[in-house]
């Protein structure tokens, strides 16, 4: 009987790390070998207790993945070992494997419903699991622009530039009032055009060097109007 037990446990030691995607260290192999060499165990439950003890040592050392392997062997040896389930749940919880932790906590509470700490941990794991799923659902994926969409945006931009360019064409209106109005219109259109070139909204806030350039040019135009029409008379009245 003990020879069969040793064979079964040797197979478990090889397979369990593969299922949990962890790599067993030489120290752990020696520990497992030492446990299996002790053939004076009266039954599987005592052997399960040894693996539970090993899992607790690994858990306290922060080796949660290796602890999960030991706890799993303990549960295979003794499916009624409550502590192995909730301790494995703690390890999964610390690794962020909330779904696995929920399963282990639930199994432990099925065996021992009076475990208040495990019940609290189960609530925490469910809350974290729900939160992670909610965060995943709320992630907004920004799709890259298709060639058709890029072309549509470019056409709208060109249309807007053309409209501004048409409005900028000077119209011969006599008088200083008309001259000043033309200068102000040119100033506003130039400002809008700079916003469009920068892919910004109309009446945007331009960089200081651009706004200063436009302000200076507007002031120069107003000065030109004052110089051309010093008395404010219409250009058609000047002989």
C-alpha positions as CSV (number, residue, x, y, z in Angstrom):
1,X,0.0,0.0,0.0
2,X,2.8,2.5,0.9
3,X,4.6,1.7,-2.3
4,X,1.4,2.6,-4.3
5,X,1.1,5.8,-2.2
6,X,4.6,6.8,-3.0
7,X,4.0,6.3,-6.8
8,X,0.8,8.3,-6.8
9,X,2.3,11.2,-4.8
10,X,5.4,11.2,-7.1
11,X,3.1,11.7,-10.1
12,X,1.2,14.4,-8.3
13,X,4.4,16.3,-7.5
14,X,5.3,16.3,-11.2
15,X,1.8,17.2,-12.5
16,X,0.6,19.8,-10.0
17,X,3.3,22.5,-10.9
18,X,2.4,22.1,-14.6
19,X,-1.2,22.8,-13.9
20,X,-0.4,26.0,-12.0
21,X,2.3,27.1,-14.4
22,X,5.0,27.3,-11.8
23,X,8.4,25.8,-11.7
24,X,9.4,23.6,-8.7
25,X,12.7,24.4,-7.2
26,X,15.4,21.9,-6.1
27,X,14.7,22.7,-2.5
28,X,11.0,21.9,-2.9
29,X,11.8,18.6,-4.7
30,X,14.0,17.6,-1.7
31,X,11.2,18.6,0.7
32,X,8.7,16.4,-1.2
33,X,11.1,13.6,-1.3
34,X,11.7,13.8,2.4
35,X,7.9,13.7,3.0
36,X,7.4,10.7,0.7
37,X,10.4,8.8,2.3
38,X,8.6,8.9,5.7
39,X,6.5,5.7,5.1
40,X,5.3,5.4,8.7
41,X,2.1,7.5,8.0
42,X,-0.9,5.6,9.2
43,X,-3.2,7.0,6.4
44,X,-3.5,9.6,3.6
45,X,-4.9,12.2,6.0
46,X,-1.6,12.5,7.9
47,X,0.3,12.8,4.6
48,X,-2.2,15.6,3.6
49,X,-1.4,17.3,6.9
50,X,2.3,17.2,6.0
51,X,1.6,19.0,2.7
52,X,-0.6,21.4,4.4
53,X,2.2,22.3,6.8
54,X,4.6,22.6,3.9
55,X,2.1,24.9,2.1
56,X,1.8,27.1,5.2
57,X,5.6,27.5,5.4
58,X,5.7,28.5,1.7
59,X,2.8,30.9,2.2
60,X,4.5,32.6,5.1
61,X,7.6,32.9,3.0
62,X,5.6,34.7,0.3
63,X,6.0,31.8,-2.2
64,X,2.3,31.8,-3.0
65,X,2.5,29.8,-6.2
66,X,4.5,27.0,-4.6
67,X,2.2,27.1,-1.6
68,X,-0.8,26.5,-4.0
69,X,0.9,23.4,-5.3
70,X,1.4,22.0,-1.8
71,X,-2.2,22.9,-0.8
72,X,-3.5,21.2,-4.0
73,X,-1.7,17.9,-3.1
74,X,-3.2,18.2,0.4
75,X,-6.7,18.5,-1.0
76,X,-6.2,15.5,-3.3
77,X,-5.1,13.4,-0.4
78,X,-7.9,14.7,1.9
79,X,-10.8,16.4,0.1
80,X,-12.3,17.3,3.4
81,X,-9.3,19.2,4.7
82,X,-10.9,22.6,5.1
83,X,-7.8,24.5,6.0
84,X,-6.1,23.5,2.7
85,X,-8.9,25.1,0.7
86,X,-9.1,28.4,2.5
87,X,-5.3,28.7,2.7
88,X,-5.1,28.1,-1.0
89,X,-7.8,30.7,-1.4
90,X,-5.6,33.2,0.6
91,X,-2.7,32.4,-1.8
92,X,-4.8,32.9,-4.9
93,X,-6.2,36.1,-3.3
94,X,-2.7,37.6,-2.8
95,X,-1.9,36.8,-6.4
96,X,-5.0,38.5,-7.7
97,X,-6.6,35.2,-8.9
98,X,-9.9,36.3,-7.4
99,X,-12.0,33.7,-9.3
100,X,-9.9,30.8,-8.0
101,X,-10.0,32.3,-4.5
102,X,-13.8,32.5,-4.6
103,X,-14.0,28.8,-5.5
104,X,-11.7,27.8,-2.6
105,X,-13.4,30.1,-0.1
106,X,-16.8,28.7,-1.1
107,X,-15.6,25.1,-0.8
108,X,-14.1,25.8,2.7
109,X,-17.4,27.4,3.8
110,X,-19.3,24.4,2.5
111,X,-17.2,22.2,4.8
112,X,-17.1,24.7,7.7
113,X,-19.8,27.4,7.5
114,X,-18.7,28.9,10.8
115,X,-15.5,30.4,9.4
116,X,-16.2,34.2,9.7
117,X,-12.8,35.3,8.4
118,X,-13.1,33.2,5.3
119,X,-16.6,34.6,4.7
120,X,-15.2,38.1,4.9
121,X,-12.4,37.2,2.5
122,X,-15.0,35.7,0.1
123,X,-16.9,39.0,0.0
124,X,-13.6,40.9,-0.7
125,X,-12.7,38.5,-3.5
126,X,-16.2,38.9,-5.1
127,X,-16.0,42.6,-4.9
128,X,-12.5,42.7,-6.5
129,X,-13.6,40.2,-9.2
130,X,-16.7,42.4,-10.0
131,X,-14.6,45.6,-10.0
132,X,-12.1,44.1,-12.4
133,X,-14.8,42.9,-14.8
134,X,-16.5,46.3,-14.6
135,X,-13.2,48.1,-15.4
136,X,-12.7,45.9,-18.4
137,X,-16.2,46.6,-19.7
138,X,-15.7,50.4,-19.3
139,X,-12.4,50.5,-21.2
140,X,-13.0,52.6,-24.3
141,X,-11.1,51.3,-27.3
142,X,-10.0,54.1,-29.6
143,X,-10.3,52.8,-33.2
144,X,-7.8,54.1,-35.7
145,X,-9.1,56.4,-38.4
146,X,-10.1,54.7,-41.6
147,X,-8.9,56.2,-45.0
148,X,-12.4,57.3,-45.7
149,X,-12.7,59.1,-42.4
150,X,-9.4,60.8,-42.9
151,X,-10.5,61.9,-46.4
152,X,-13.8,63.3,-45.0
153,X,-11.9,65.3,-42.3
154,X,-9.5,66.7,-44.9
155,X,-12.3,67.7,-47.2
156,X,-14.1,69.6,-44.4
157,X,-10.8,71.3,-43.5
158,X,-10.2,72.4,-47.1
159,X,-13.7,73.6,-47.4
160,X,-13.3,75.8,-44.3
161,X,-10.0,77.2,-45.6
162,X,-11.7,78.1,-48.9
163,X,-14.5,79.9,-47.1
164,X,-12.1,81.9,-45.1
165,X,-10.0,82.7,-48.2
166,X,-13.1,83.9,-50.0
167,X,-14.1,86.2,-47.2
168,X,-10.6,87.7,-47.1
169,X,-10.7,89.0,-50.6
170,X,-10.6,92.8,-50.4
171,X,-13.7,94.7,-51.5
172,X,-13.3,98.3,-52.6
173,X,-15.4,100.3,-50.1
174,X,-14.7,104.1,-49.7
175,X,-14.2,105.9,-46.5
176,X,-12.2,105.5,-43.3
177,X,-15.0,103.6,-41.6
178,X,-15.0,101.1,-44.4
179,X,-11.2,100.9,-44.2
180,X,-11.3,100.2,-40.5
181,X,-14.0,97.7,-40.9
182,X,-12.0,95.9,-43.6
183,X,-9.0,95.9,-41.4
184,X,-11.0,94.3,-38.5
185,X,-12.5,91.7,-40.8
186,X,-9.1,90.8,-42.2
187,X,-7.8,90.5,-38.6
188,X,-10.7,88.2,-37.6
189,X,-10.4,86.1,-40.7
190,X,-6.7,85.7,-40.3
191,X,-7.2,84.6,-36.7
192,X,-9.7,82.0,-37.8
193,X,-7.5,80.8,-40.5
194,X,-4.6,80.3,-38.1
195,X,-6.9,78.2,-35.9
196,X,-7.9,76.0,-38.8
197,X,-4.3,75.5,-39.9
198,X,-3.6,74.4,-36.4
199,X,-6.6,72.0,-36.4
200,X,-8.3,74.0,-33.6
201,X,-11.8,75.4,-33.1
202,X,-12.7,78.8,-34.4
203,X,-11.7,81.7,-32.1
204,X,-9.1,79.5,-30.5
205,X,-6.4,80.7,-28.2
206,X,-3.3,81.1,-30.4
207,X,0.3,81.0,-29.2
208,X,1.6,84.3,-28.1
209,X,4.0,84.8,-31.0
210,X,1.1,84.3,-33.5
211,X,-1.4,86.5,-31.7
212,X,1.3,89.3,-31.4
213,X,2.0,89.1,-35.1
214,X,-1.7,89.4,-36.0
215,X,-2.2,92.2,-33.4
216,X,0.7,94.2,-34.8
217,X,-0.5,93.7,-38.4
218,X,-4.0,94.9,-37.4
219,X,-2.6,98.0,-35.7
220,X,-0.6,98.7,-38.9
221,X,-3.7,98.5,-41.0
222,X,-5.5,100.9,-38.7
223,X,-2.6,103.3,-38.9
224,X,-2.7,103.0,-42.7
225,X,-6.4,103.9,-42.7
226,X,-5.7,107.0,-40.6
227,X,-2.9,108.0,-42.9
228,X,-5.0,107.5,-46.1
229,X,-8.1,109.3,-44.7
230,X,-6.8,111.9,-42.2
231,X,-10.1,113.8,-42.3
232,X,-12.3,110.8,-42.5
233,X,-13.6,111.8,-46.0
234,X,-14.4,109.2,-48.7
235,X,-11.7,108.3,-51.2
236,X,-14.2,109.3,-54.0
237,X,-14.1,112.9,-52.7
238,X,-10.3,113.2,-52.9
239,X,-9.3,114.9,-56.1
